């Protein structure tokens, strides 16, 4: 943190510790508990609960609301509360809603919203450009806590969450055995990677969305990623987000077999903390879906690591991606259903899920190889993707849509296909789907972060982030210049929802009081932070509670007790665990179908509060668009990276007619050459085995301008040539 912002943060912590709110706080005045950027739309949401668990706590807002400075209590803005939808009760929340808009106030500082008539205030919040950078950092640090196979050292984890290495014992990840054959002959070192969610299993297929979201978050806003996230790799000159991604990719590379196939799962038991788990660990076989998952994320990641100076690693990812894709192409129907064998969740996608992974892999492989076979595949099958089939963009298919948009923005893309994709996506976001931009423009959601009723399912928080990311994609790809401001405002509503503007007044990130959130998640379903743990179960009750930055699944109106309840759970003691009046989340309006709880079977809290890598990754992709580069401590720039040495020394003759000779600055032991035409289309490619030069026969090429791209293990060069 830069000195200026460090001083501000210290002052904020001091104020927060010695000063109380000038008035009693009311959870019925909902604001973003972290705050707002100066130019953001700023709307406090005031609620009167009519139905749901808090319906006895009626609140009638006053007419006049004020924005006041936290320290001086000075009034800086005053206005009236405006009834949402003429006072209609919103069915999703069971609340009657008013809005207080104070967007016109842009001066940085600490504030609260004050209800004059009722003499109550909101929680304190900040207005400043850097208000979301810390929540971004903590949400990324969740992946450090999810690391498997390496110790959580106190200097990185804090004293509360330090732990020795996990799953490194006999017949665990360093000595992992096949699920149906525990013979030592099947032993593999499959250590590393991230625990998936509330359990300690590691699923290749479940890493797909998480890695795509993190890699695209980095690619789409690289200036906000520093090298100071306090992970073991911090300070190495590589953005910490890439370091964290590499920890998962290293595991995926271990899961790849010599024939290119990729094993699908590593799983076992649980204990608290992770290092206490002595259960045997087993792996599942290679599958088509796992191989395509790996192919797509390897290919997407490769250029980022090349640009970060990790040339050999980037080449390894590219080679591994090609091998995995080729194996899957030759083995299209290999599946493994792990339920009841390994792991708690079924990781095998349906046939469309496999096809989507194949498509994404082809898109990202095309980008790094320029090979015409990938282009032909994409253009032949893109209309089989749901976006094109249905002319409907929606958040459950966020990753599939991201792959389509990525292709449409590629230099290699066929223009007609790219335009088709962009037109369908843009039309769905702007006008053809009432759940998208029309929902924002029409104020459909009183809490300003609309999802339709049927989209509040398991892990609705991930769905919320993906809906926001759909809006942000419109600006990333510049698809509607007229509505750029509206898309950002619409997405910001979901940010505020996560930070307290919701019926539960809950910041849906765990243990964030040290970073400004006065009512953040205190507990969630997780094996480490298990129910009843004296150390880690619940913030404010257990010694430490869970660490900051985990995002639970979120409201789920489909929540039910286990089917054994009330009297069939095996014994009187088990039957007594059933609590038939778990409310919330039972019998609640949709958005109130949530509570902080950590009771597993038979209360099934995991269906509401389980945290997962994919949930955090979707949030990270969203919030990274709202973080500011001016607040980055050690922003990694080109000056901190290794200097690229030009591969190509000279090309002759130029212009050329029949034969072209390329001289290299050094002896190359491997690499690849690709020729691209003026419109960015792949023409041909070939491997560079070894040597100081290479000759090309270009006699059959049409005359014109081309670009020659040479990749080696160390760098990449592009030169223009002219064919007579």
Protein Blocks (a to p, Z undefined) as FASTA:
>chain_A
ZZklmmmmmmmmmmmmmpccfbdcdfkbccdfkbpcfklccdddddddfbdjklmmccdd
dfbdcdddfklopafbdcddddehhhpacfklopacddddfklpmcgcddddddfklopa
cddddddfklmmmmmmmmmmmmmmmpghiacdfklnojmlgccdehiaghilklcccfkl
cbfklgccfeejjdfblmmcdcfklmmmmmmmmmmmmmmmmmlpccknopakgonlpafk
lmmmmmmmmmmmmmpcfkopacfbdcddddddfklpmcdcddddddfklmmmmmmmmmmm
mmmmmmnopamlmmmmmmmmmmmmmmmmmmmmbccdfehkgojbdfbdcfklmmmmmmmm
mmmmmmmnopaklmmmmmmmmmmpmklmnopacfklmmmmmmmmmmmmpmkbcfklmmmm
mmmmmmmmmmmpmklmmmmmnomalnlpacdfklmcghklmmmmmmmmmmmmmmmnopaf
klmmmmmmmmmmmmmmmnopafklpafbehillnopabdcfbdcdfklgghiaklmpghk
amnopaehiacfbjcfkbccdfkbmklnopaklmmmpcfklccfehiafklmccddfbfc
fklmmmmmoccfklmmmmmmmmmmmpcfklpmblcdfklpccdddfblbdcddddfkbcc
dddfbdcfbdcdddddfkopafbdcddfbdjbdcddfklpccdddddddddfkbccdddd
ddZZ
